[in-house]
């Protein structure tokens, strides 16, 4: 067996920042847009996503909006390991696909394990 020094274990983060990007022909969100995260039918987070940038305008019929919100790492784990996830951002509802949930689980493995993918 090879001898070496084990890599130091990374600390688990206190929080995870979720970032959302929307492209449309008009503004869809406000500066503080309600954000609710549901996992397996239970609400695990409720807060306000902050608008971080807007590029374009309604007059140009081309708008890119960027929103951000931090959630606790434990809330992230609930979302990543749930069977069903839904994110409500303002009036929009987004059901997470199996692939999206798997991608969150892969992120968890990168944070908590020695191997990333």
RAMO-V772997 format. One record per residue. N is the residue number from 1. PHI is phi as a letter, one per 20 degrees, with the letter a starting at -180 (999 if undefined). OMEGA is omega as a letter, one per 20 degrees, with the letter a starting at -180 (* if undefined). Layout:
N/PHI/OMEGA ; N/PHI/OMEGA
This chain:
1/999/r ; 2/f/r ; 3/d/r ; 4/a/r ; 5/d/r ; 6/f/r ; 7/f/r ; 8/f/r ; 9/f/r ; 10/f/r ; 11/f/r ; 12/f/a ; 13/f/r ; 14/f/a ; 15/b/r ; 16/c/r ; 17/e/r ; 18/e/r ; 19/c/a ; 20/c/r ; 21/c/r ; 22/c/r ; 23/d/a ; 24/b/r ; 25/e/r ; 26/b/r ; 27/f/a ; 28/d/a ; 29/c/r ; 30/e/a ; 31/f/r ; 32/c/a ; 33/e/r ; 34/g/r ; 35/c/r ; 36/c/r ; 37/d/r ; 38/d/r ; 39/c/r ; 40/l/r ; 41/n/r ; 42/d/r ; 43/f/r ; 44/d/r ; 45/b/r ; 46/b/a ; 47/a/a ; 48/c/r ; 49/f/a ; 50/e/r ; 51/f/a ; 52/d/r ; 53/a/r ; 54/c/r ; 55/d/a ; 56/n/a ; 57/b/r ; 58/f/a ; 59/f/r ; 60/f/a ; 61/l/r ; 62/b/a ; 63/c/r ; 64/d/a ; 65/d/a ; 66/c/a ; 67/c/a ; 68/b/r ; 69/b/r ; 70/e/r ; 71/c/r ; 72/f/r ; 73/f/r ; 74/f/r ; 75/f/r ; 76/g/r ; 77/f/r ; 78/f/r ; 79/f/a ; 80/f/a ; 81/d/r ; 82/f/r ; 83/e/r ; 84/c/r ; 85/c/r ; 86/c/r ; 87/d/r ; 88/d/r ; 89/c/a ; 90/m/a ; 91/e/a ; 92/e/r ; 93/d/a ; 94/c/r ; 95/e/r ; 96/f/r ; 97/e/r ; 98/g/r ; 99/f/r ; 100/f/r ; 101/f/r ; 102/f/r ; 103/f/r ; 104/f/r ; 105/f/r ; 106/f/r ; 107/f/r ; 108/g/r ; 109/f/r ; 110/f/a ; 111/f/a ; 112/e/a ; 113/d/a ; 114/f/a ; 115/d/r ; 116/d/a ; 117/m/*
